[in-house]
Amino acid sequence: MPAIVHPAGEVVISMRPVSVFANGPASEIGQLQDDLHGRWRQATRAVMVLLSLRGLPPAQIAGLLDCHPATVRRWIARFNAEGAAGLADRPRCGRPRLGGRQLAGRIAALLARPGPWTLPRIWRYLGRPAISPPDAVPAGPAGGDLAAAEADRPRRPGP
């Protein structure tokens, strides 16, 4: 593309602003911050690595991404040891979450509506099976009486 040559003394006015800053509702900004620590967390980890490659120290990166410097150092160390694959979530121990993002979204939408929401009402509204009241749950083994089960239990002889 050829360069544009302006005669000496000519003033050139540009309509482009010198700098542009983001300006949005607090709710959208909060959602973006939540996403950086939620569904976009792997991209956040990649940004940590890229900023580190540009020479930014972990404390400065942590300040930019609203996390602890130790978190930044951990992800940079995992990248150094395992490459880009190290930035992915690892399997976690314990029972997986019930439901998922879709169920969480349905519950959040439900709770945004006015009404006295209780767990049984939420379950019914979402089409889940009814929750049994505590006294409807069998008290002892095989649904029997707990006192009768205790009476039948073998005991060690006392001292």
C-alpha positions in Angstrom: 0.0 0.0 0.0 1.6 3.3 -1.0 2.3 5.9 1.7 0.3 9.1 1.7 2.6 12.2 1.4 1.2 15.4 2.9 2.6 18.8 2.0 4.6 20.5 4.7 2.5 22.6 7.0 -0.7 20.7 6.3 -2.6 19.6 9.3 -4.0 16.1 9.2 -7.0 15.4 11.4 -7.9 11.8 12.2 -11.3 10.8 13.3 -10.0 7.8 15.2 -9.8 8.2 19.0 -6.4 8.0 20.6 -7.5 5.1 22.9 -10.7 3.2 23.4 -11.7 1.7 26.8 -14.4 -0.9 27.5 -17.5 0.5 29.2 -20.4 -1.8 29.9 -23.0 -2.7 32.5 -21.6 -4.1 35.8 -23.6 -7.3 35.3 -21.9 -8.0 32.0 -18.4 -7.2 33.3 -19.1 -9.5 36.3 -20.2 -12.3 33.9 -17.0 -11.9 31.9 -14.9 -12.1 35.1 -16.9 -15.2 36.1 -16.3 -16.8 32.7 -12.6 -16.2 33.0 -12.6 -18.4 36.1 -15.3 -20.7 34.8 -15.9 -21.9 31.3 -13.0 -20.0 29.8 -10.5 -21.0 32.5 -8.3 -22.9 30.0 -8.0 -19.7 27.8 -7.1 -17.7 30.9 -4.3 -20.2 31.6 -3.1 -19.7 28.1 -3.1 -16.0 28.5 -1.0 -16.4 31.7 1.6 -18.3 29.7 1.5 -15.8 26.8 1.9 -12.8 29.1 4.8 -14.6 30.8 6.5 -15.1 27.5 6.2 -11.4 26.9 8.2 -10.8 30.1 5.5 -9.9 32.6 6.1 -11.2 36.1 3.6 -13.5 37.8 2.5 -10.8 40.3 1.6 -8.4 37.4 -0.2 -11.2 35.5 -2.1 -12.1 38.6 -3.2 -8.5 39.0 -4.4 -8.3 35.5 -6.4 -11.6 35.7 -7.7 -11.2 39.2 -6.0 -14.3 40.7 -3.2 -15.2 43.1 0.5 -15.0 41.8 0.9 -18.7 43.0 -1.9 -19.7 40.6 0.0 -18.0 37.7 3.3 -19.7 38.7 1.5 -23.1 38.9 0.1 -22.8 35.4 3.3 -21.6 33.9 5.2 -24.5 35.6 2.6 -27.0 34.2 3.0 -25.4 30.7 6.8 -25.7 31.0 6.5 -29.4 32.0 3.7 -30.6 29.8 3.1 -28.0 27.1 -0.3 -26.8 26.1 -1.9 -30.1 27.2 -0.9 -29.2 30.7 -3.3 -26.3 30.7 -6.4 -28.6 30.5 -8.3 -29.6 33.6 -7.2 -32.9 35.1 -9.7 -35.5 36.3 -10.9 -34.7 39.9 -11.5 -37.2 42.6 -14.8 -37.6 44.2 -18.4 -37.9 43.0 -19.1 -35.9 39.8 -21.6 -33.0 40.0 -25.2 -33.9 39.5 -26.9 -32.1 36.6 -24.8 -29.7 34.6 -24.7 -26.2 33.3 -28.2 -26.6 31.7 -29.8 -27.7 35.0 -28.0 -24.9 36.8 -29.3 -22.5 34.3 -32.9 -23.8 34.7 -32.7 -23.6 38.5 -31.3 -20.0 38.3 -34.1 -19.0 35.9 -36.6 -20.6 38.3 -35.2 -18.8 41.3 -35.3 -15.4 39.5 -39.1 -15.8 39.4 -41.0 -14.6 42.5 -42.3 -17.3 44.7 -41.6 -19.2 47.9 -39.2 -21.8 46.5 -38.5 -24.9 48.5 -36.5 -27.9 47.4 -39.6 -30.1 46.8 -41.2 -27.3 44.7 -38.0 -26.9 42.7 -37.8 -30.6 42.1 -41.5 -30.8 41.0 -41.2 -27.8 38.7 -38.1 -29.3 37.0 -39.9 -32.6 36.5 -37.9 -34.6 39.0 -39.4 -37.4 41.1 -41.0 -36.4 44.4 -38.8 -36.2 47.5 -39.9 -38.4 50.3 -40.6 -36.8 53.6 -38.2 -37.9 56.4 -40.8 -40.1 58.1 -41.6 -42.0 54.8 -38.0 -43.3 54.5 -37.5 -46.7 56.0 -36.1 -46.4 59.5 -34.0 -49.6 59.8 -32.6 -52.4 57.7 -35.0 -53.6 55.0 -37.6 -51.0 56.1 -38.1 -52.5 59.5 -38.3 -50.8 62.9 -34.9 -49.6 64.1 -35.5 -50.7 67.7 -36.4 -54.2 66.6 -33.2 -54.3 64.5 -31.1 -53.3 67.5 -32.7 -56.0 69.7 -31.8 -58.7 67.1 -28.2 -57.5 66.7 -25.7 -59.9 68.3 -23.6 -58.4 71.1 -20.2 -59.1 72.6 -20.2 -60.4 76.1 -19.4 -57.6 78.6 -16.2 -57.6 80.8 
